Structure formats: structure tokens, C-alpha cells
Amino acid sequence: MGEVSETNKKKKLNRHIKKEMLRKNERLLLTASAVIKGKPDTVLAVTEKYWYMYSYNDNLTEKMELIEQHAFDGINEVVVDHYFVKSVFLFKTNTNEFKIIVTEKGKDLESLLKNQLNLKVTVLERKFSRKIVGYRSQSKPKMVVSSFLYGLVVLMFIAVIVVNLQAEDEAAQHVEKAEKLMKEEKYEESLQELNQSIELNGAENNPARELMKKVNKSMAEEHYKNALSLVNQNKIDEAIKEINQSKTLHDDQKENKAYALEKEINKSKSTKRAKETLVKMTDKEFELLQANKLEKSYMDNETLNQKFIKLLVKNKGEREKHLAAERKSLIEKQFSSWDGSHKNVTKYIKSQMNDEDSYEHVETVYWDMKDHLVVRTTFRGNNAFGAKVKNSVKAKVSLEGEITEIIE
């Protein structure tokens, strides 16, 4: 197994401390990273009565080791010295002194000792310079070295700022060049300038980013126009390539006309759409189609419209198949699937009988007269004297099944 990271050590240590305080029945008030020589992974735990120093120890079952423990009872004063990166707490009793160094939450610990534990807390006042590393001891050699190092850092910081400003200036120059090239419709060169600008200044507010969108949009428009021209020349495959390039540059389906053109191309090639259109055609339109005189617009682009009409001609047989199937279904629905009788003719016969309960279906036949059917139903039933007699009715019926005339 690999070594446990410093962060994970602290997390584990804090978890174990919480469990330990629960076991001791003590209320945990604060934990903070602390420093003890030879024990890098140390945490200070403060309760109402004690403060503890625990260190992470992977060799122990509980993964933590108690380093120090002191009670707050008997402490006369706490002297606090805050530095930039640490805080030193000196606990004084009548006989001893105990020092704690924490690298975080120094102010919180000071407040806790003063306000919650009601200890006398004295905070040492230092000049700002005495808090800076290298100046705290007021040793001249250290101060000279520190001054040199701090000066070097400042110079490096200034150098970085200057370099960044120069880069921003160069980036702005590339944007200016790109704008000029864009006006001249030299989009590829304009993009190169914009890419160079972004390399120099990658900030989100670099105008090059917004201008690049405009350039891409303009290039997308050019590819769309090329595609449209190719469509008009009936070079569909080449047009599709231009459309794809346009979509890559500008993928807004509402703004980029290439998407609409692509849909029209797909419609012009769709056999399914052609069949649906043929079925919905009026008889007059179909006659014109058969005579190659149909001039109806099914799509905006005339070239694609003519291409689609040719597809309609190619699939015109589908209309007849569909209409025949539709007509057959319409006729079959008029007759009973049980005995073959015509539903509406049967209703009519029963309405004319003396005793409709005596109705017995014998046979039904029909003749398809193209625009209507002639249906003859033979049946038996009781006459006025109660005798069972055989009879028949012949009727003219519409294709929808309605009786339009009783023939005999």
C-alpha cells in the first residue's frame, strides 16, 4: 500500500480525535494543526478542561498517539504571539510554562481561551516588520538577506506584469489585423491572427474570442452559399461536404441556413416521404404527375423540388397499391367477418320484417361497380302468417357502406 497523504492523515486523525473525545465524554471545542519537533502530523484538540496534542501514527491500531496533555485548571495566564504563518501560545502556571504552536486557527484559539474558558489572555503587540520572516530577530545579516530576497521577488513580480502587458499588447495587434482581414473576407488568414492572439492572451475577455465566433459564422455562410450553388448544379454529394463544414463552424440550427438545406436534401431523397406524398395527392395532381406536368412546390429549392418530383414519378405505382389496399379494407369493413353478411343491408332487412327475430342469413354476394357496390342478401324469415319464407334484397351501396338505393 502507498503512503497516506498529509491531507488524509489529518482527516483520519481528526476523526479518531472526535471518537476519543466521545469516549472520554468530553466536549470537543476546537482542533487545529500544530507543530512539535519530530512530529510533523500533529493536531491540537481543545476541550473545556484539557488540551491534547495528538500525532498520526500508522503503526498503532487507533492511528494516533497522544504526545502531550495539560489541564486548563491552574493556568494563570496565556501569552499569545501571532506571526504570519503561525501563532505561539505560552501557558503559565505558578510553577511551569507550556508552549503550543499552531499553524492555523490562531485567532479562533485565542478567542476560545478568552471568551469560553475565561482565561487571562495577553496578546503581544509587534510592529509589522517584526512579523515578517527575516526581520523578527532584528539581526542585520538576516535582514539584509531577506531584503535582497524580497526585492528579488518584487522584481520578478514586476517582470511578470511587464511580460503580460506586452503579450496583451501583441494580442491586441493580432486582433486588429484579424478585423482588417475579415473585412477583406480573408477568413482563413483572419483565424490565424486570432489564434495567435489567444495564444498570447488566453483570457476569456480577449476580444479575439468573440471575433473568432463572427469569423466562423461568416465562413459558415460561405460554405452554405457554396453548398447552395452545388445543389443548383445537382452536385449533391459535394454540396453535403460544404454543408458539413458549415455546420462545424457554426452549429446554431436556427441561424445557420445549412441545416435547412440539409433537411431539404434529405427530403428530396426520401422514398418514404415520396410514398406519403403520393397517397395524399389529389387525382388531378396524380394525372399531372403521370403526364410529367406537375409543377407543385414541395420544397423551397427548385432543383431539389424537381429531384423530388422525379422520385414521385419513380414511385407512382405505390399510390395505386396503397389506394387498392385502402379500398379493399374499406369494402371488407362493410361485411360481417362471421357470416359474410353486409351490416347495413342486414339492418335494413330487419327493419322491414314482420318478425326481425326470425331473420336467418343465407347468403350475401356483391358486385364491385368501381364507384359503388351492388349487394344482394338472401335470407329467411317469418311472414305475416308466421310461415318461414325465403327472400332476397338487392341494394346499391356506397364505398363507405351506406345504402343509396334499394334495387329490388
C-alpha positions, 0 to 999 in steps of 0.5 A: 500500500502507498503512503497516506497523504498529509491531507488524509492523515489529518482527516483520519486523525481528526476523526479518531480525535472526535471518537476519543473525545466521545469516549472520554465524554468530553466536549470537543471545542476546537482542533487545529494543526500544530507543530512539535519537533519530530512530529510533523502530523500533529493536531491540537484538540481543545476541550473545556478542561484539557488540551491534547496534542495528538500525532498520526501514527500508522503503526498503532491500531487507533492511528494516533498517539497522544504526545502531550496533555495539560489541564486548563485548571491552574493556568494563570495566564496565556501569552499569545504571539501571532506571526504570519504563518503561525501563532505561539501560545505560552501557558503559565502556571505558578510553577511551569510554562507550556508552549503550543504552536499552531499553524492555523486557527490562531485567532479562533484559539485565542478567542476560545481561551478568552471568551469560553474558558475565561482565561487571562489572555495577553496578546503581544503587540509587534510592529509589522516588520517584526512579523515578517520572516527575516526581520523578527530577530532584528539581526542585520545579516538576516535582514539584509538577506531577506531584503535582497530576497524580497526585492528579488521577488518584487522584481520578478513580480514586476517582470511578470506584469511587464511580460503580460502587458506586452503579450496583451499588447501583441494580442491586441495587434493580432486582433486588429489585423484579424478585423482588417482581414475579415473585412477583406473576407480573408477568413482563413488568414483572419483565424490565424491572427486570432489564434495567435492572439489567444495564444498570447492572451488566453483570457476569456475577455480577449476580444479575439474570442468573440471575433473568432465566433463572427469569423466562423459564422461568416465562413459558415455562410460561405460554405452554405452559399457554396453548398447552395450553388452545388445543389443548383448544379445537382452536385449533391454529394459535394454540396453535403461536404460544404454543408458539413463544414458549415455546420462545424463552424457554426452549429446554431440550427436556427441561424445557420441556413445549412441545416435547412438545406440539409433537411431539404436534401434529405427530403428530396431523397426520401422514398418514404416521404415520396410514398406519403406524398403520393397517397395524399395527392389529389387525382388531378395532381396524380394525372399531372404527375403521370403526364410529367406536368406537375409543377407543385412546390414541395420544397423551397429549392427548385432543383431539389423540388424537381429531384423530388418530383422525379422520385414521385414519378419513380414511385407512382405505382405505390399510390395505386397499391396503397389506394387498392389496399385502402379500398379493399379494407374499406369494402371488407369493413362493410361485411360481417367477418362471421357470416359474410353478411353486409351490416347495413343491408342486414339492418335494413332487412330487419327493419322491414320484417314482420318478425326481425327475430326470425331473420336467418342469413343465407347468403350475401354476394356483391358486385364491385361497380368501381364507384359503388357496390351492388349487394344482394342478401338472401335470407329467411324469415317469418311472414305475416302468417308466421310461415318461414319464407325465403327472400332476397334484397338487392341494394346499391351501396356506397364505398363507405357502406351506406345504402343509396338505393334499394334495387329490388 
